[in-house]
Amino acid sequence: MSVREDTLAPAPVQLAQPMLQGSQNSLLISWINSLAEEDESYSIWRHLGTPFENNETGNLSDDEGWELMIDAYTPQSSETTILRELWLQENLDRHAWYALIVADSWGNSRDSVSNRSNVWLVHEDTTPPDAEILLGIGGEEGMPGGPLKSGDYRLHIHSVEPLEEFPMIQVHTENYIEGSAIGTTFTPEGEVTRATPFLASDTHFIWDFTIPGGMETNNVSVSVTLVDVVGNSHSFSLTNWSVDSKAPTIELFSPSSESKYLYGTEIRIHGVVTDDVELIEVKYQFTNVGEFFNEEFEWGNVTVITPLGTPSNTVVFSMTEPASTFEDPGNHILKIMAKDSAGNEKLFTTTFYVDHCYENISGITLCQSGKSPFNEGEQEPEAPLSLTSPPYVIIIAVGSFNLLLLFFAIMMGVLAAQDPSKKKKGDDDFDDEDDWMLEFMSGGDDGGSADTADAGLAELEAAPKT
């Protein structure tokens, strides 16, 4: 009776490089069925550490970290290529060793492993790719959010891992509705737009577009689809930016090109600045215009007097500057600069007139500039005189008084022409008419009127009669 003794380990088998299917959370393992054995079985082991340390070969018994994934799979005799699939957890991002061990029907197994022969290091990646999205103007690297003024922009996509294909992108305003006139799209409508690699990079991609001036304020939406080298995909949208292509509006109440100031007075700078989003800076600068050169003062922040509760897109300012600051008489310059949160700037420039005028001993006003302190053309015309004007009132009153005096003079002449004998009576007797006449001639003064009257009668009686 013969007995077959088999204590030899099976012939080595070759494990093909495992294929990770990240989008399906699975790992495909394949090998060729050994023709040197019959009824053999195969086992798949996994190690999450470093079983070989710095070596390329080893044995399962050398490390206790091996875990059995597929136990003693016995293929059919007709199977030449064996394919098995292992399911993985979601959001994995780790490295693991996978080893293939073969055993014959007698239980003899080959436990030795060799790198890239029957053991492979696999990157278990079931985590979707992610990326940082930046928008930059004029060649700048960009920012992950914030206001955007008008200009040429570049979209930057920085992936955290190499990508299998160029990212698909869509850039439009948040209110955009495809196929309608609502909103604005920066990527071509109805087309697939992909970002392109920056300097042949597989993690940095770019795409250029323009924000025109005068666009209405709205949020900007960026949609991106990423696919990594193992098929994990990730689609997401960001709305971290807003279009602010309008510059602030500056309204200056004073001074103006019509304003004139004399030394010793104060120049009041008063105005309001508004923006459609938010203001971050309002400043001013004077320029002293001299005879031979101009002196620009330092920029300074305005004095804000905005009432409490006013939105951040409105600034009301008011401050004063002595007119004596400007040595030379003439026109000088004031600039107001406003800047919003997107970087849009607005410059407002005006002029005002400063002079040094004084009055000499003759009462004539003289100015250092040689000009009249006020332009005659700017003076309001005098209103035409009427009968109720003060000069006419005085003239009418004086004329009326003179008429009364003339009337009394005529009355006196008429009375004086009458016969005095009709008036003569006793030395002490006079009729009422004579009393009135005497009182009128004495000026109506009671004191001394009698003596004056007696003296007048005495002269009349002493006069010779004809």
Secondary structure, DSSP 4 states (H G I P E B T S, - for coil): -------PPPPP-PBPPPEEEGGGTEEEEEEEPPSS-SS-EEEEEEESS-TTTT-SEEEGGG-TT-EEEEEEE---TT-SEEEEEEE--TT-EEEEEEEEEEE-TTS-EE-EEEBTTTEEEEEEE-SPP-EEEEEEETT---BSSEEE-SEEEEEEEEESS-BSSPPEEEEEETT--TTSSSS-BSSPTTS-EE-EESTT-SSEEEEEEEE-TTPPPEEEEEEEEEEBTTS-EEEEEEEEEEE--PPPEEEEEES-TT-EEETTSEEEEEEEEE-SS-EEEEEEEEEEE-SS-EEEPPPEE--B-PPTT--TTEEEEEEEEEGGG--S-EEEEEEEEEEETT--EEEEEEEEEEE-EEE-TTS-EEETTSS-SS-GGGSPPPPPP-TTSHHHHHHHHHHHHHHHHHHHHHHHHHHHTS-GGGG---TT---HHHHHHHHHHTTT--TTHHHHHHHHHHHHHHSPP-
